[in-house]
Amino acid sequence: MMSSTPETALKPCPVCGKPGQARHAPFCSKRCADIDLGRWLKGGYAIAGETDTEARKPDTSDPDEGQASED
């Protein structure tokens, strides 16, 4: 009986391009898996989003705006 994901059907390793191995999927070896982990931990990969300066911009709206006056 054949497995549902034969090794020949695995995608190439995202680090080196060699055929992926089921044991280290999607990588071809533990070495390539460790290289990829190192890239994540060192910040080599990033997810797009707000920059730090955009996230830290002060709120310029008037805090009293929209409140009833207490005259």
C-alpha positions in Angstrom: 0.0 0.0 0.0 1.4 3.4 -0.9 1.5 6.3 1.4 -0.7 9.4 0.8 2.4 11.6 0.3 5.2 9.7 -1.4 8.6 11.3 -1.1 8.7 11.8 -4.9 5.6 14.1 -4.6 7.1 16.4 -1.9 7.9 19.9 -2.9 11.6 21.0 -3.1 13.3 22.1 0.0 12.7 25.9 0.6 16.3 26.3 1.7 18.4 24.5 -0.8 16.0 23.3 -3.5 16.7 19.5 -3.2 13.7 17.2 -3.1 12.0 17.3 0.3 11.9 14.3 2.6 8.9 13.2 4.6 10.9 12.9 7.8 11.9 16.6 7.7 9.0 18.0 5.6 9.0 20.4 4.0 12.8 20.4 4.2 15.3 17.8 2.8 17.3 17.4 6.0 17.5 18.5 9.7 20.3 20.9 8.6 18.0 22.8 6.3 15.2 22.8 8.9 17.7 24.3 11.4 18.9 26.9 8.9 15.3 28.0 8.4 14.6 28.1 12.2 17.7 30.3 12.6 16.5 32.7 10.0 13.2 33.0 11.9 14.9 33.5 15.2 17.3 36.2 13.8 14.4 38.1 12.2 15.3 37.1 8.7 11.7 36.6 7.9 9.1 39.3 8.6 5.3 39.5 8.4 4.2 42.8 6.8 2.4 45.1 9.2 2.6 48.5 10.9 6.1 49.8 11.5 7.1 50.5 15.1 6.9 54.3 14.5 3.3 54.0 13.1 2.2 51.9 16.1 3.7 54.5 18.5 2.2 57.6 17.1 0.4 59.6 19.8 -3.3 60.0 19.6 -3.8 63.5 18.3 -7.6 63.5 18.9 -9.0 65.9 21.5 -9.8 63.9 24.6 -12.7 66.3 25.4 -14.2 66.0 21.9 -17.7 64.5 21.9 -18.3 65.0 25.7 -21.0 67.4 27.0 -19.7 70.5 28.6 -20.2 70.9 32.4 -21.1 74.6 32.5 
